[in-house]
Amino acid sequence: MLQFFYNAAPNPMKVALLLEELGIAYEPIPVDTRKGQQFDPKFQSINPNSKVPAIVDGDVTVFDSNAILLYLADREQKFVPTDLKSSDRAKALSWLMFIASGIGPFSGQSVHFRHNAPQPNEYALNRYDFEAHRHWKIIDDHLSNHTYMLGTEYSIVDMCFWGWARLTPYVLGMGDKTWETYPNIKRLLDLMNLRPAAQRAEELKKQHAFKTEMDDDAKKYMYPQNLRLKKI
Ligand SMILES: N[C@@H](CCC(=O)N[C@@H](CS)C(=O)NCC(=O)O)C(=O)O
């Protein structure tokens, strides 16, 4: 059975949603990153980047969330434009990479400097918050005249959007005001949250008891760079 290495963070949740949409049988395997399980050599042989998600599908191992989305959608020929030369396929690739290389990293750093950094750092927060907003505005503008990210068809690009969009009020530190600024993101998010697969994906984490405390031990695993700064 396909093994799905995950936790409840945005990148694994994209893949949980696709697995649920496809109805593929899978074994969810928790990787508790606050306990340092991402550094277990057995897991590192699956993902040398020591991050979730990753999957093992028979002889095939795939890590990095959007690579997994594309692999599974191609394998099943569902939720992705399959004509490799088509404009729709090119659009899917563009948006997948945009979310992987822009939305994800800038939102992640925005969360870090807003909520987790040991000292306030106005310069870093301003930079990442600015870039997170800039990227989310591009998505919001795009969704002002597209029902789904690729137009009329629901696809893995929407699933990849969903993983992060659920957290934008936290990412941007704006709470419900987020939706006044980004109403089109809210529209698609609400539409997707109605999907039974999205609800099952949200329920998945209840099967496992992930550590919730961000204590010193968790910080050691999550922010190993702090070791270089003696005073933190
Ligand atoms: N580019 C990767 C990023 C994966 C990633 O950053 N995963 C986070 C959870 S969303 C993680 O494993 N964090 C644990 C850590 O950084 O130690 C992807 O899209 O899968």
PDBQT file of the ligand as one rigid body, heavy atoms in Angstrom, charges set to zero:
ROOT
HETATM    1  N1  LIG A 301       9.423  22.135  -0.543  1.00  0.00    +0.000 N 
HETATM    2  C1  LIG A 301       8.907  21.207   0.420  1.00  0.00    +0.000 C 
HETATM    3  C2  LIG A 301       8.823  21.875   1.762  1.00  0.00    +0.000 C 
HETATM    4  C3  LIG A 301       8.427  20.866   2.842  1.00  0.00    +0.000 C 
HETATM    5  C4  LIG A 301       8.366  21.507   4.215  1.00  0.00    +0.000 C 
HETATM    6  O1  LIG A 301       8.893  22.605   4.465  1.00  0.00    +0.000 OA
HETATM    7  N2  LIG A 301       7.731  20.773   5.122  1.00  0.00    +0.000 N 
HETATM    8  C5  LIG A 301       7.581  21.240   6.482  1.00  0.00    +0.000 C 
HETATM    9  C6  LIG A 301       6.146  21.059   6.885  1.00  0.00    +0.000 C 
HETATM   10  S1  LIG A 301       5.095  22.057   5.840  1.00  0.00    +0.000 SA
HETATM   11  C7  LIG A 301       8.478  20.427   7.393  1.00  0.00    +0.000 C 
HETATM   12  O2  LIG A 301       8.664  19.236   7.186  1.00  0.00    +0.000 OA
HETATM   13  N3  LIG A 301       9.045  21.055   8.412  1.00  0.00    +0.000 N 
HETATM   14  C8  LIG A 301       9.876  20.387   9.371  1.00  0.00    +0.000 C 
HETATM   15  C9  LIG A 301      11.255  20.971   9.435  1.00  0.00    +0.000 C 
HETATM   16  O3  LIG A 301      11.510  21.979   8.778  1.00  0.00    +0.000 OA
HETATM   17  O4  LIG A 301      12.091  20.404  10.160  1.00  0.00    +0.000 OA
HETATM   18  C10 LIG A 301       7.537  20.678  -0.028  1.00  0.00    +0.000 C 
HETATM   19  O5  LIG A 301       6.814  21.404  -0.712  1.00  0.00    +0.000 OA
HETATM   20  O6  LIG A 301       7.218  19.531   0.296  1.00  0.00    +0.000 OA
ENDROOT
TORSDOF 0
